[in-house]
Structures are given as structure tokens and as C-alpha cells.
Amino acid sequence: MGLVYIFIGFVIIQRLVEVVIANQNAKWMKKQGGYEAGEEHYKYIVALHAFFFVALLIEVSSVQTGGVKWSLISLVVFLIAQIGRVWALSSLGRFWNTRIMILPGTKVVAKGPYRFMRHPNYVIVTLELFALPLIFQAYWTAIVFSLLNAVILRVRIKEEERALKEATDYEEVFKEKGRFIPSYDE
């Protein structure tokens, strides 16, 4: 059981490091003339992710994790999502953030996984919120937080796309790209 907590602890530390990076990126963008959009809903995203880990730890502590065969599938999905996460975040570079940070007049990033879809990072986060609990048979956490994530992403994506369309070349660059389903240029 100790390895379970170490694994989850590692993921929590990873997320905390990402928040530090996001804050540094936000400061950099503001120095360049950027601003935050959609800040009203950001507290709900933070709460969702914080309570996700609390719920996960509670549920993992209360279930007998017997290592069901398809837990390995969930682990593989989660690990692949981690590779995708690194790819998406590194593709955005200084423009990656946990907040909606807008730098007016800039060209949106359309490299890495963003060549194929508008929101690969949201697809990855959705996979993570579902797969991580399933590794440990925390079914309630997987279901409840996947549904809550879907609700908050409806708000988030609408606000993000509105802000990007107003201040950047987002609409032109991504007009042929699906939000979550990859499309390929000929």
C-alpha cells in the first residue's frame, strides 16, 4: 500500500511544480502585456483538482486494491497521458498556463499536439482524471471527478476560445481543427 501513496504523492508533487511554472509563465506574459481571462472560474478548477486528490486518497485508503487485470491498462493510459502532457506543455513553452493567459497580437502555438487539435492538454487532463483512480480501483473518484471536469471544461473552453479569438489569430489557425478529435492536414 505504501507504493500507492508514493505514486500518488509523486503525481501531486508534479502538479505543484506545474503550478509554480504556470505562475512564472503568467508573470512573464504580464510583463509582455498579457492579461488573464476567465479568472472567475479558475478557483473552481483549483478546487476540483485539489478535491480530486483528497477524494482519491480517501477512496484508495478505504478499498482493497487487489490489482485487477485492467488496472494495468489504466496505468498504461495514465503513463501515455504523461508523455502527452509533457509534449503539450513543452510545445506551448512560456505560453502554457493553468490560467487563461492572453498575449494580444501573438500567433497561437500550432506545433506539437496542437498541430492536430485545439485542446490536447484538456484531453490529457480528462484521461488522467479518469485513469489515475482506476489504477487503484477508486471508481467513485474516477466517475465523479470526470463528470465535474466535463462541467468545468465547458465553461473553461468557451471562455478560453472567446478570449483567444478576440486577441490572437486563434480562429484562423484552428478553423480546420477539432477541439478534441485529431485532424490531419493533407
TAGIJO-V46302 format. One record per run of one state. SS is the DSSP state (H for helix, E for strand, - for the rest). FROM is the first residue (numbers start at 1). TO is the last residue. Records with the same first field share a line. If there is no record, write none. Layout:
SS=FROM-TO + FROM-TO
//
This chain:
-=1-1 + 32-34 + 38-38 + 63-68 + 96-99 + 103-111 + 116-116 + 118-119 + 136-138 + 168-169 + 175-177 + 179-186
H=2-31 + 39-62 + 69-95 + 112-115 + 120-135 + 139-167 + 170-174
E=35-37 + 100-102 + 117-117 + 178-178
//
